[in-house]
Amino acid sequence: MATTFTQEDQYVGKQILLDSDRLVFNGRDDSVFSSKNLFVFKTEGEFHLNGRGDMFLNSPTVYIGPIENKQDVNIPAVRSRELKLLLSDLIGSLEMFFAIQYPNTSGLSGPNPGVNLGLAQTILKDLGKIKSRLDDMDSKNVFIK
């Protein structure tokens, strides 16, 4: 990553070190946490951000995933609206091909419209199932594995 981090036990200079079993920061009306250069949370366990409203990450670049070989991670996320449009166009083109063109083509061993028609109908049914699942895709949840 672009910014380097100095471990707290190796830092010499102006600092406050709090060491406790539990720390609670609570702002009843408004809370602001700020850092001019780098803001780091570090844990050996789970890390949760809980909010009752929307959550925003405002940054030109967001990295998700572990750093490997001192390289920034490259796990792309997708914009669901654009992905849905792309998949919908692709499925529409495949549906048209398998409904009109494929049944009239020659199979591997010569013309066999009967077999091709049966295969095309199966593929069209599967494409319909995939197309119906596109409605379940939205930007409300993002899961990256």
VMD Tcl script that draws the C-alpha trace (Angstrom):
set ca {
  {0.00 0.00 0.00}
  {1.08 3.56 -0.48}
  {1.22 4.56 3.21}
  {3.48 2.81 5.69}
  {2.51 2.11 9.28}
  {4.87 2.23 12.26}
  {3.99 -0.32 14.94}
  {2.98 1.40 18.18}
  {5.73 -0.30 20.20}
  {8.42 1.06 17.83}
  {7.09 4.61 17.54}
  {9.07 7.33 19.28}
  {7.46 10.72 19.65}
  {4.23 12.34 20.76}
  {1.59 9.68 21.33}
  {-0.99 8.39 23.78}
  {-1.07 4.66 24.39}
  {-4.18 3.21 26.05}
  {-3.97 -0.38 27.23}
  {-7.08 -1.87 28.78}
  {-9.35 -4.88 28.62}
  {-12.06 -2.75 27.02}
  {-12.30 0.79 25.66}
  {-15.59 2.48 24.85}
  {-15.84 5.73 22.93}
  {-19.34 7.15 22.89}
  {-20.49 10.44 21.45}
  {-24.10 11.02 22.49}
  {-24.88 13.70 19.91}
  {-22.05 13.65 17.37}
  {-18.78 11.81 16.97}
  {-15.81 12.63 14.81}
  {-12.66 10.56 14.52}
  {-10.00 12.05 12.36}
  {-6.45 11.56 11.26}
  {-4.42 13.68 8.90}
  {-2.40 10.83 7.37}
  {-3.46 7.34 8.38}
  {-6.28 5.89 10.47}
  {-5.80 2.24 11.44}
  {-7.87 -0.29 13.37}
  {-6.07 -3.53 14.04}
  {-7.45 -6.71 15.58}
  {-6.54 -10.37 15.91}
  {-10.25 -11.24 15.89}
  {-13.37 -10.11 14.08}
  {-14.01 -6.50 13.13}
  {-17.57 -5.18 12.95}
  {-19.00 -1.89 11.72}
  {-22.62 -1.61 12.78}
  {-24.99 1.12 11.70}
  {-28.72 1.67 11.60}
  {-28.52 3.67 8.39}
  {-26.52 3.65 5.20}
  {-22.78 3.10 5.24}
  {-20.52 5.02 2.89}
  {-16.93 4.42 1.84}
  {-15.71 7.58 0.13}
  {-12.36 6.90 -1.44}
  {-10.93 6.82 -4.95}
  {-9.82 3.22 -4.38}
  {-11.03 0.58 -1.92}
  {-8.97 -2.59 -1.37}
  {-10.73 -5.69 -0.06}
  {-8.76 -8.79 0.77}
  {-5.36 -9.71 2.14}
  {-2.08 -8.21 0.97}
  {-0.05 -10.97 -0.67}
  {3.64 -10.72 -1.59}
  {3.58 -7.04 -0.58}
  {1.18 -6.36 -3.48}
  {-2.14 -4.51 -3.20}
  {-5.09 -6.83 -3.49}
  {-6.93 -7.12 -6.78}
  {-10.33 -8.61 -6.01}
  {-12.78 -6.74 -8.22}
  {-16.32 -6.02 -7.13}
  {-19.01 -5.34 -9.71}
  {-21.73 -2.77 -10.05}
  {-24.86 -4.86 -9.98}
  {-26.89 -2.60 -12.31}
  {-24.26 -2.81 -15.08}
  {-23.77 -6.55 -14.52}
  {-27.53 -7.17 -14.71}
  {-27.75 -5.24 -18.00}
  {-24.79 -7.12 -19.45}
  {-26.14 -10.52 -18.39}
  {-29.63 -9.65 -19.60}
  {-28.27 -8.70 -23.04}
  {-26.18 -11.89 -23.18}
  {-29.13 -14.09 -22.17}
  {-31.38 -12.32 -24.70}
  {-28.89 -13.02 -27.49}
  {-28.53 -16.66 -26.45}
  {-32.32 -17.04 -26.25}
  {-32.70 -15.69 -29.76}
  {-29.98 -18.01 -31.09}
  {-31.39 -21.13 -29.43}
  {-35.00 -20.29 -30.36}
  {-34.40 -19.42 -34.02}
  {-31.01 -20.41 -35.39}
  {-29.82 -23.49 -33.50}
  {-32.81 -25.78 -34.21}
  {-32.18 -25.29 -37.95}
  {-28.44 -26.07 -37.88}
  {-26.71 -29.35 -38.64}
  {-25.57 -31.42 -35.70}
  {-22.15 -33.04 -35.49}
  {-23.23 -35.99 -37.61}
  {-25.35 -34.08 -40.13}
  {-28.73 -32.38 -40.16}
  {-30.82 -33.37 -37.16}
  {-33.38 -30.62 -36.41}
  {-35.32 -32.91 -34.05}
  {-32.38 -33.40 -31.70}
  {-31.32 -29.77 -32.00}
  {-34.85 -28.57 -31.20}
  {-34.94 -30.69 -28.03}
  {-31.53 -29.42 -26.89}
  {-32.48 -25.85 -27.71}
  {-35.68 -26.09 -25.63}
  {-33.69 -27.40 -22.64}
  {-31.15 -24.61 -22.98}
  {-33.92 -22.00 -23.33}
  {-35.52 -23.32 -20.13}
  {-32.19 -23.03 -18.28}
  {-31.65 -19.50 -19.63}
  {-35.12 -18.57 -18.38}
  {-34.18 -19.75 -14.88}
  {-30.99 -17.70 -14.94}
  {-32.86 -14.65 -16.24}
  {-35.41 -14.89 -13.42}
  {-32.58 -14.90 -10.88}
  {-31.27 -11.56 -12.16}
  {-34.09 -9.84 -10.26}
  {-32.57 -11.13 -7.01}
  {-29.27 -9.34 -7.72}
  {-29.01 -5.92 -6.16}
  {-26.55 -3.59 -4.53}
  {-28.05 -3.98 -1.07}
  {-25.53 -6.68 -0.25}
  {-22.00 -7.21 -1.52}
  {-20.26 -10.48 -0.80}
  {-16.72 -11.11 -2.01}
  {-15.04 -14.46 -1.43}
}
mol new
graphics top color blue
foreach p $ca { graphics top sphere $p radius 0.5 }
foreach p [lrange $ca 0 end-1] q [lrange $ca 1 end] { graphics top cylinder $p $q radius 0.2 }
display resetview
